[in-house]
Amino acid sequence: MKLFDVYPLYDIEPVQGKGCKVYDTEGVEYLDFYGGHAVISIGHAHPHYVKMISEQVAKLGFYSNSIQNSLQTELAQKLGEQSGLTDYQLFLINSGAEANENALKLASFYNGRTKVIAFKKAFHGRTAAAVNVTPDPKLVAPINKGFEVEFHELNDIESVRDSILRGDITAVIIEGIQGIGGIHVPTAEFLTELQAICNATDTVFILDEIQSGYGRSGKFFAYQYAEGVTPDVVTVAKGMGNGFPIGGVLIHPKFKPKHGMLGTTFGGSHLACAAGIAVLDVMKSEFLVENAATLGNYMMRELAKLPSVKEVRGLGLMVAVEFPFNVAALRKSLVFDEKCFIGSSSEANTVRILPPLSITKQDVDSLVEKMRAALVKTLEKELA
């Protein structure tokens, strides 16, 4: 048997990591400012994380959700405390796509409607409902088109208001910061007005914080830059487990659970909860949300000084750098010449920078110098 070939792969195999560095099979060191799609939140192989997972798997890695699991309760309490959503309810699953899938299902249970509003350049996952609210036709198989979706421009409140007021929308789903779409931030005014319209029409307001949450923006959730916004549902994953598969749906107390309403086999396992608790422990003890805010501001200022930069945008350690040219050659030079990982975007001229929240100023300075060197090589080739 061979692998189903759906991923274009760089000829590199990381086999070890520490902090914001990874090492390949030859022992070559790479600066990791991508974190595997923003997954690595507290750094590779953090000692507390390794210890908690190791100790838990030696005791009990998994049992079903038909029994008590006090680790789930501990995770919910710590997540509520650090996020500020102490009165919300937590449903645990395995991934971001599952989180959005369950959020949309919950919305339809709540108001009995089926139509959804999402936004252009969004990405919400690859499962049936999640991919249907992702505006990329290449990802949507015919079987996925199970309900009607309207895609609106981000920050265009008049267009969205007109649609919601028709009364047939079950939910509006929006990223706290658009990730794959190129790091575009909804304005505080837009989120505030969007919530008000949703509340007035009993439309469920879903904040997808799968990439932008867990401290990455410099606040626990990116939507918290909009003071007073309280989503009906918040979805999380990626940084929640620092690489261990875990996701969550944070549910406003106005939603009343019923036995059998939602369910999962592997979600909220003992091992997954140990990983999730370890991440929150480290985030709190090492002030990683604050670090993301401080170093994110510094990094954005330094990146803006690089040659040929058109725009630097984002919040915290969720940053895009846009250039007036296709960045494929730049990313290749960064990986193979400068030994540095950064991310791509659906915008061909934009790179995404999503490092662990534990980076230092020295790490940022190293990134900037590697970017400068790669830019010089890339521009020289373009002019040759």
C-alpha positions in Angstrom: 0.0 0.0 0.0 1.1 3.6 -0.7 -0.1 6.9 0.6 -3.0 8.7 -1.2 -1.1 11.5 -2.9 -3.0 14.7 -2.0 -0.2 16.8 -0.4 2.5 18.6 -2.4 5.5 17.9 -0.2 8.8 19.6 0.4 11.8 17.2 0.4 12.3 17.7 4.2 11.5 15.4 7.1 11.5 17.0 10.6 12.1 14.4 13.2 12.7 16.4 16.3 11.7 19.8 17.7 12.4 22.1 20.6 10.9 25.5 21.3 10.6 27.2 17.9 13.2 25.0 16.2 12.8 21.7 14.3 15.5 19.4 13.1 15.5 17.1 10.0 16.9 13.6 9.5 20.4 15.1 8.9 20.3 17.2 12.1 19.8 20.5 10.2 18.1 23.1 12.3 15.1 25.1 10.9 13.4 28.1 12.5 9.7 27.3 12.8 7.6 30.4 12.3 4.7 28.4 11.0 4.0 25.9 13.7 2.4 23.4 11.4 -0.6 25.6 10.5 -0.6 27.6 13.8 -0.9 24.3 15.8 2.3 24.7 18.0 1.2 27.1 20.7 3.6 26.5 23.6 6.6 25.3 21.6 7.8 21.9 20.4 8.5 19.3 23.2 7.8 21.6 26.1 8.9 19.7 29.3 5.6 20.1 31.1 3.6 19.0 28.1 5.8 16.0 27.5 5.5 15.0 31.2 1.7 15.3 31.4 1.1 13.3 28.2 3.7 10.6 29.2 2.3 10.2 32.7 -1.3 10.1 31.5 -0.7 7.5 28.7 1.1 5.3 31.2 -2.1 5.4 33.4 -5.1 5.5 30.9 -5.1 7.0 27.4 -8.7 6.5 26.5 -12.1 5.4 27.7 -15.6 6.2 26.3 -17.7 9.3 27.1 -20.2 7.0 28.9 -18.1 7.3 32.1 -16.9 10.1 34.4 -13.7 11.8 33.3 -12.6 14.5 35.7 -9.9 15.7 33.3 -12.6 17.0 31.1 -14.0 19.1 34.0 -10.5 20.4 34.8 -9.9 21.4 31.2 -13.3 23.2 31.0 -12.6 25.1 34.3 -9.1 26.2 33.2 -10.3 27.2 29.7 -13.2 29.2 31.1 -10.9 30.9 33.6 -8.2 31.9 31.0 -10.6 32.8 28.2 -13.0 34.7 30.5 -16.0 32.6 29.3 -16.6 31.1 32.7 -20.4 30.6 32.2 -20.0 28.8 28.8 -20.3 25.1 28.3 -17.6 22.9 26.6 -18.1 20.1 24.1 -14.9 18.3 23.2 -14.0 16.8 19.9 -10.9 16.1 17.8 -10.4 18.9 15.2 -11.4 22.3 14.0 -13.6 20.9 11.2 -15.5 18.8 13.8 -15.9 21.9 16.0 -17.5 23.9 13.2 -19.6 20.9 12.1 -21.1 20.7 15.6 -21.5 24.4 16.0 -23.6 24.6 12.8 -25.6 21.5 13.9 -26.3 23.2 17.3 -27.4 26.4 15.6 -29.9 24.5 13.4 -31.2 22.5 16.5 -31.7 25.9 18.2 -33.8 27.8 15.7 -34.9 25.2 13.2 -33.4 27.0 10.2 -30.9 25.7 7.6 -29.4 28.6 5.7 -26.0 30.0 6.7 -24.0 33.2 6.1 -20.2 32.9 5.8 -17.6 35.2 4.3 -15.4 35.4 1.2 -11.8 34.1 1.7 -12.9 32.1 4.8 -11.8 28.6 5.7 -13.8 26.5 8.1 -12.7 22.9 7.5 -13.1 20.0 5.1 -16.0 17.9 6.6 -19.5 18.0 5.1 -21.0 21.2 6.7 -17.7 22.9 7.4 -16.6 22.7 3.8 -20.0 23.9 2.5 -19.3 27.3 4.4 -15.8 27.5 2.9 -15.9 29.5 -0.4 -13.5 27.3 -2.4 -15.3 25.2 -5.0 -12.3 22.9 -5.4 -12.9 21.6 -1.8 -16.7 21.0 -2.1 -17.8 17.7 -3.5 -21.4 17.5 -4.8 -22.5 15.5 -1.7 -21.3 18.4 0.6 -23.9 20.8 -0.8 -26.4 20.0 1.8 -27.8 23.5 2.7 -27.8 27.0 1.3 -25.0 29.3 2.0 -24.5 33.0 1.2 -20.9 34.4 1.1 -20.5 38.1 1.9 -17.6 40.5 1.9 -15.9 40.8 5.2 -16.8 44.0 7.1 -19.8 44.8 4.7 -22.4 45.1 7.4 -25.2 46.5 5.1 -25.1 43.4 2.8 -25.2 41.1 5.8 -28.0 43.0 7.5 -30.2 42.8 4.5 -29.8 39.0 4.3 -30.3 38.3 8.0 -33.4 40.4 8.2 -35.1 38.1 5.8 -35.5 35.7 8.8 -34.3 32.4 7.2 -30.6 32.4 8.5 -29.8 29.8 11.1 -26.2 31.1 11.8 -23.5 33.5 10.8 -20.0 31.9 11.0 -17.0 34.2 10.9 -13.3 33.8 11.8 -11.8 35.9 14.5 -9.1 36.6 12.0 -9.2 35.1 8.5 -6.3 32.7 8.3 -5.8 30.9 5.0 -7.5 33.8 3.2 -4.5 36.1 4.0 -4.9 37.3 7.6 -7.8 39.7 7.3 -9.2 41.1 10.5 -12.9 41.9 11.0 -13.3 45.4 12.5 -14.7 45.8 16.0 -17.6 47.8 14.6 -18.5 45.1 12.2 -18.5 42.4 14.9 -20.5 44.5 17.3 -23.2 45.3 14.7 -23.2 41.7 13.4 -23.9 40.4 16.9 -26.7 42.9 17.4 -28.4 41.9 14.2 -28.0 38.2 15.1 -29.4 38.8 18.6 -32.4 40.7 17.3 -33.3 37.9 14.8 -32.4 34.8 17.0 -29.7 34.0 14.5 -26.8 32.0 16.0 -23.5 34.0 16.0 -20.5 31.6 15.6 -16.9 32.8 16.1 -14.4 30.4 14.5 -11.3 30.9 16.6 -9.6 27.7 15.4 -6.6 29.5 14.1 -6.9 32.9 15.7 -7.7 31.7 19.2 -5.7 30.4 22.2 -3.7 33.6 22.6 -2.4 33.8 19.1 -3.8 37.3 18.5 -2.5 38.8 21.8 -5.8 38.2 23.5 -7.2 34.8 24.3 -9.7 35.1 21.5 -9.3 37.6 18.6 -12.9 38.7 18.8 -12.1 40.1 22.3 -10.6 43.1 20.6 -14.2 44.1 20.0 -15.3 45.1 23.5 -18.7 43.8 24.5 -19.0 41.1 21.9 -20.2 37.8 23.3 -20.6 35.1 20.6 -23.3 32.3 20.9 -20.7 29.7 20.0 -16.9 29.8 19.8 -15.0 27.0 18.1 -11.4 26.1 19.0 -8.7 23.5 18.0 -5.2 24.0 16.5 -3.2 25.6 19.5 -5.5 23.9 22.0 -3.4 20.7 22.0 0.0 21.9 20.8 -0.1 19.1 18.2 -2.3 16.6 19.9 -5.7 16.3 18.1 -8.3 18.1 20.2 -11.0 20.6 19.5 -13.8 22.3 21.3 -17.1 24.0 21.0 -17.7 26.7 23.6 -21.4 27.1 24.0 -23.3 30.1 25.5 -25.6 29.2 28.5 -28.7 30.0 26.5 -28.3 26.7 24.8 -29.7 23.8 26.8 -28.1 20.4 26.2 -30.1 17.1 25.8 -28.6 13.6 26.0 -27.7 12.5 22.6 -27.8 15.9 21.0 -24.1 15.8 20.2 -21.6 13.0 20.4 -18.1 11.7 19.7 -16.0 8.5 20.2 -12.6 10.0 20.7 -13.3 13.6 21.7 -12.3 14.5 25.2 -10.2 11.4 25.8 -8.0 11.2 28.9 -4.9 11.7 26.8 -6.3 14.6 24.8 -7.4 16.4 28.0 -3.9 15.9 29.5 -2.5 17.7 26.4 -5.1 20.4 26.6 -4.5 21.0 30.3 -0.7 21.1 29.8 -1.1 23.8 27.2 -3.3 26.0 29.4 -0.9 25.5 32.3 2.1 26.7 30.3 0.2 29.6 28.7 -0.7 30.9 32.1 2.6 30.3 33.9 4.7 31.7 31.0 2.4 34.6 30.1 2.3 33.5 26.5 -0.8 35.6 25.6 1.0 38.7 26.7 4.2 37.5 24.9 2.2 37.2 21.7 0.9 40.7 22.0 4.3 42.3 22.7 6.4 40.3 20.2 3.7 40.5 17.6 3.8 44.3 17.6 7.6 44.2 17.5 7.7 41.7 14.7 5.2 43.6 12.5 7.2 46.8 12.9 10.5 45.0 11.9 8.9 43.2 8.9 7.5 46.4 7.6 11.1 47.7 7.2 12.0 44.9 4.7 12.4 45.8 1.0 9.4 45.4 -1.4 6.9 44.9 1.4 3.5 46.1 0.3 1.6 45.6 3.6 2.0 43.9 7.0 -1.2 43.1 8.8 -2.6 41.0 11.6 -2.7 40.9 15.4 -0.3 39.3 17.8 1.5 36.4 16.3 -0.9 35.9 13.4 0.7 38.0 10.8 0.6 38.4 7.0 3.3 40.0 4.8 2.1 41.0 1.4 4.5 41.7 -1.6 3.9 43.0 -5.1 4.9 39.6 -6.5 4.1 35.9 -6.2 5.8 34.6 -3.0 6.4 30.9 -4.1 10.0 31.5 -4.8 10.5 33.5 -1.6 9.1 30.7 0.5 11.3 28.1 -1.3 14.4 30.2 -0.6 13.4 30.6 3.0 13.1 26.8 3.5 16.1 25.6 1.5 18.5 28.5 1.7 17.7 30.1 5.1 16.2 27.1 6.9 13.0 28.8 8.0 9.4 27.7 7.8 6.6 30.2 7.1 3.2 29.7 5.6 1.4 30.3 2.4 -2.0 31.9 1.8 -4.8 31.6 -0.8 -3.5 35.0 -1.9 -0.4 34.3 -4.1 1.4 37.4 -3.0 1.0 36.9 0.8 2.9 34.8 3.3 1.6 33.9 6.8 3.7 33.9 9.9 2.3 31.8 12.8 5.1 30.9 15.3 4.8 29.3 18.7 3.6 31.8 21.3 6.8 31.1 23.3 9.2 32.8 20.8 11.7 35.4 22.0 12.9 38.7 20.6 16.0 37.0 19.4 13.9 34.5 17.4 12.0 37.4 15.8 15.3 39.1 14.9 16.5 35.8 13.3 13.3 35.6 11.3 13.6 39.1 10.0 17.2 38.5 8.9 16.3 35.3 7.2 13.5 37.1 5.4 15.8 39.8 4.3 18.4 37.4 2.9 15.7 35.4 1.1 14.2 38.5 -0.4 17.6 39.7 -1.7 18.1 36.3 -3.5 14.5 36.3 -4.8 14.7 39.8 -6.1 18.0 39.2 -7.7 16.6 36.2 -9.6 13.6 38.2 -10.8 15.8 41.0 -12.1 18.3 38.6 -13.8 
